[in-house]
Amino acid sequence: MPFSFYPIVSFSVNNNYSSIQILTGSNYKKWKRDVDFSLGIMDLDLCMREDQPAALTDASTTAQQTLHVQLEKSNRLSLIDMKRSIPEHLLSGLLETTNAKEFLTNVGKLYDTGENAETGSLMDEIQTIKYDETKGVRDFILKIVNIQSKLKDSKIHLPDS
């Protein structure tokens, strides 16, 4: 399990392990990657990939009815999955919707502040990182080098010491 300053929501579906870091606002990119992966591994991302079909009618085929049911289930469970990884005080600031794709877009509008937020999060992480004796010096050094290289990509240079 990777080192993290943020709590993580973990679960297993069909023997596939997945975890989503709790959204704090400054970790939106990581949170979105976790959500995309978990929805994909659980085969719930159908509602993210497909547009909402037209309402069912008496003339709807069995295939259309099946797709509608699958999309409805995917949407409902995706929405639940995303909401459980967002603290209540952050959820209250989001527009209420029953569409998972729309919900993810709303979260993105609020928290995807771009590179500055990620840079701030990385700076916080490098300033507060501590050696964990249970893992190892090599792992600790690799974490620091990884953070430093991400900061260099953002044109923030730290001394090697």
ZIFENUR-V740745 format. One record per residue. RES is the residue in one small letter. PHI is phi in radians with two decimals (none if undefined). D_LAST is the distance of its C-alpha to the last C-alpha in Angstrom with 2 decimals. Layout:
[[RES & PHI & D_LAST] [RES & PHI & D_LAST]]
This chain:
[[m & none & 27.12] [p & -1.19 & 23.84] [f & -1.20 & 21.70] [s & -2.65 & 22.75] [f & -1.52 & 22.86] [y & -1.84 & 26.29] [p & -1.07 & 29.53] [i & -2.23 & 31.00] [v & -1.67 & 34.66] [s & -2.04 & 35.42] [f & -2.81 & 38.72] [s & -2.27 & 40.49] [v & -2.26 & 43.30] [n & 0.90 & 45.31] [n & 1.10 & 42.75] [n & -1.85 & 39.98] [y & -1.56 & 37.01] [s & -2.52 & 35.40] [s & -2.52 & 33.24] [i & -2.20 & 32.61] [q & -1.21 & 29.84] [i & -1.08 & 31.54] [l & -1.21 & 31.43] [t & -1.94 & 29.68] [g & 1.89 & 30.04] [s & -1.56 & 26.41] [n & -1.93 & 26.26] [y & -1.00 & 29.38] [k & -1.04 & 28.20] [k & -1.14 & 27.20] [w & -1.04 & 30.40] [k & -1.13 & 32.54] [r & -1.07 & 31.22] [d & -1.10 & 31.99] [v & -1.12 & 35.43] [d & -1.01 & 36.26] [f & -1.16 & 35.41] [s & -1.13 & 37.28] [l & -1.15 & 40.31] [g & -1.18 & 40.36] [i & -1.21 & 40.13] [m & -1.56 & 42.88] [d & 1.04 & 44.93] [l & -1.96 & 45.16] [d & -1.50 & 43.77] [l & -1.00 & 47.26] [c & -1.20 & 47.59] [m & -1.46 & 44.38] [r & -1.62 & 45.64] [e & -1.92 & 49.31] [d & -1.36 & 51.07] [q & -1.14 & 53.40] [p & -1.31 & 56.82] [a & -1.13 & 60.06] [a & -1.04 & 61.85] [l & -1.24 & 63.99] [t & -2.23 & 67.71] [d & -1.14 & 70.74] [a & -1.55 & 70.38] [s & -1.14 & 66.78] [t & -1.37 & 66.44] [t & -1.09 & 65.13] [a & -1.10 & 62.00] [q & -1.14 & 61.38] [q & -1.15 & 61.97] [t & -1.11 & 59.58] [l & -1.07 & 56.84] [h & -1.07 & 57.46] [v & -1.13 & 57.12] [q & -1.11 & 53.90] [l & -1.13 & 52.37] [e & -1.10 & 53.48] [k & -1.14 & 51.92] [s & -1.04 & 48.67] [n & -1.10 & 48.50] [r & -1.09 & 49.32] [l & -1.24 & 46.87] [s & -1.11 & 44.04] [l & -1.09 & 44.55] [i & -1.08 & 44.52] [d & -1.06 & 41.35] [m & -1.19 & 39.46] [k & -1.15 & 40.86] [r & -1.27 & 39.88] [s & -1.82 & 36.18] [i & -2.15 & 36.42] [p & -1.04 & 36.75] [e & -0.97 & 40.15] [h & -1.20 & 39.01] [l & -1.46 & 37.45] [l & -1.09 & 40.52] [s & -1.15 & 42.81] [g & -1.54 & 41.33] [l & -1.69 & 42.21] [l & -1.17 & 45.57] [e & -1.31 & 47.79] [t & -2.61 & 48.68] [t & -1.87 & 50.07] [n & -1.87 & 48.57] [a & -1.11 & 45.24] [k & -1.13 & 44.34] [e & -1.15 & 45.12] [f & -1.07 & 43.15] [l & -1.11 & 40.00] [t & -1.11 & 40.57] [n & -1.10 & 40.93] [v & -1.10 & 37.69] [g & -1.07 & 35.96] [k & -1.10 & 37.49] [l & -1.39 & 36.24] [y & -2.00 & 32.70] [d & -1.45 & 31.57] [t & -1.54 & 30.01] [g & 1.56 & 28.08] [e & -1.24 & 24.53] [n & -1.09 & 23.78] [a & -1.15 & 24.45] [e & -1.14 & 22.30] [t & -1.10 & 19.37] [g & -1.07 & 20.01] [s & -1.12 & 20.23] [l & -1.15 & 16.90] [m & -1.11 & 15.25] [d & -1.06 & 17.19] [e & -1.12 & 16.21] [i & -1.24 & 12.41] [q & -1.37 & 12.99] [t & -1.89 & 15.52] [i & -1.14 & 14.50] [k & -2.27 & 15.16] [y & -1.23 & 15.43] [d & -1.82 & 19.06] [e & -1.10 & 20.50] [t & -1.29 & 23.31] [k & -1.59 & 21.36] [g & 2.93 & 18.91] [v & -1.12 & 15.41] [r & -1.04 & 15.78] [d & -1.08 & 16.97] [f & -1.07 & 14.20] [i & -1.12 & 11.50] [l & -1.08 & 13.95] [k & -1.12 & 14.35] [i & -1.13 & 10.79] [v & -1.09 & 10.88] [n & -1.08 & 14.35] [i & -1.11 & 13.62] [q & -1.10 & 10.99] [s & -1.18 & 13.71] [k & -1.14 & 16.34] [l & -1.18 & 14.73] [k & -1.11 & 14.51] [d & -1.08 & 18.15] [s & -1.54 & 18.91] [k & 1.17 & 17.61] [i & -1.99 & 14.78] [h & -1.75 & 11.65] [l & -1.92 & 8.25] [p & -1.15 & 5.37] [d & -1.08 & 3.79] [s & -1.24 & 0.00]]
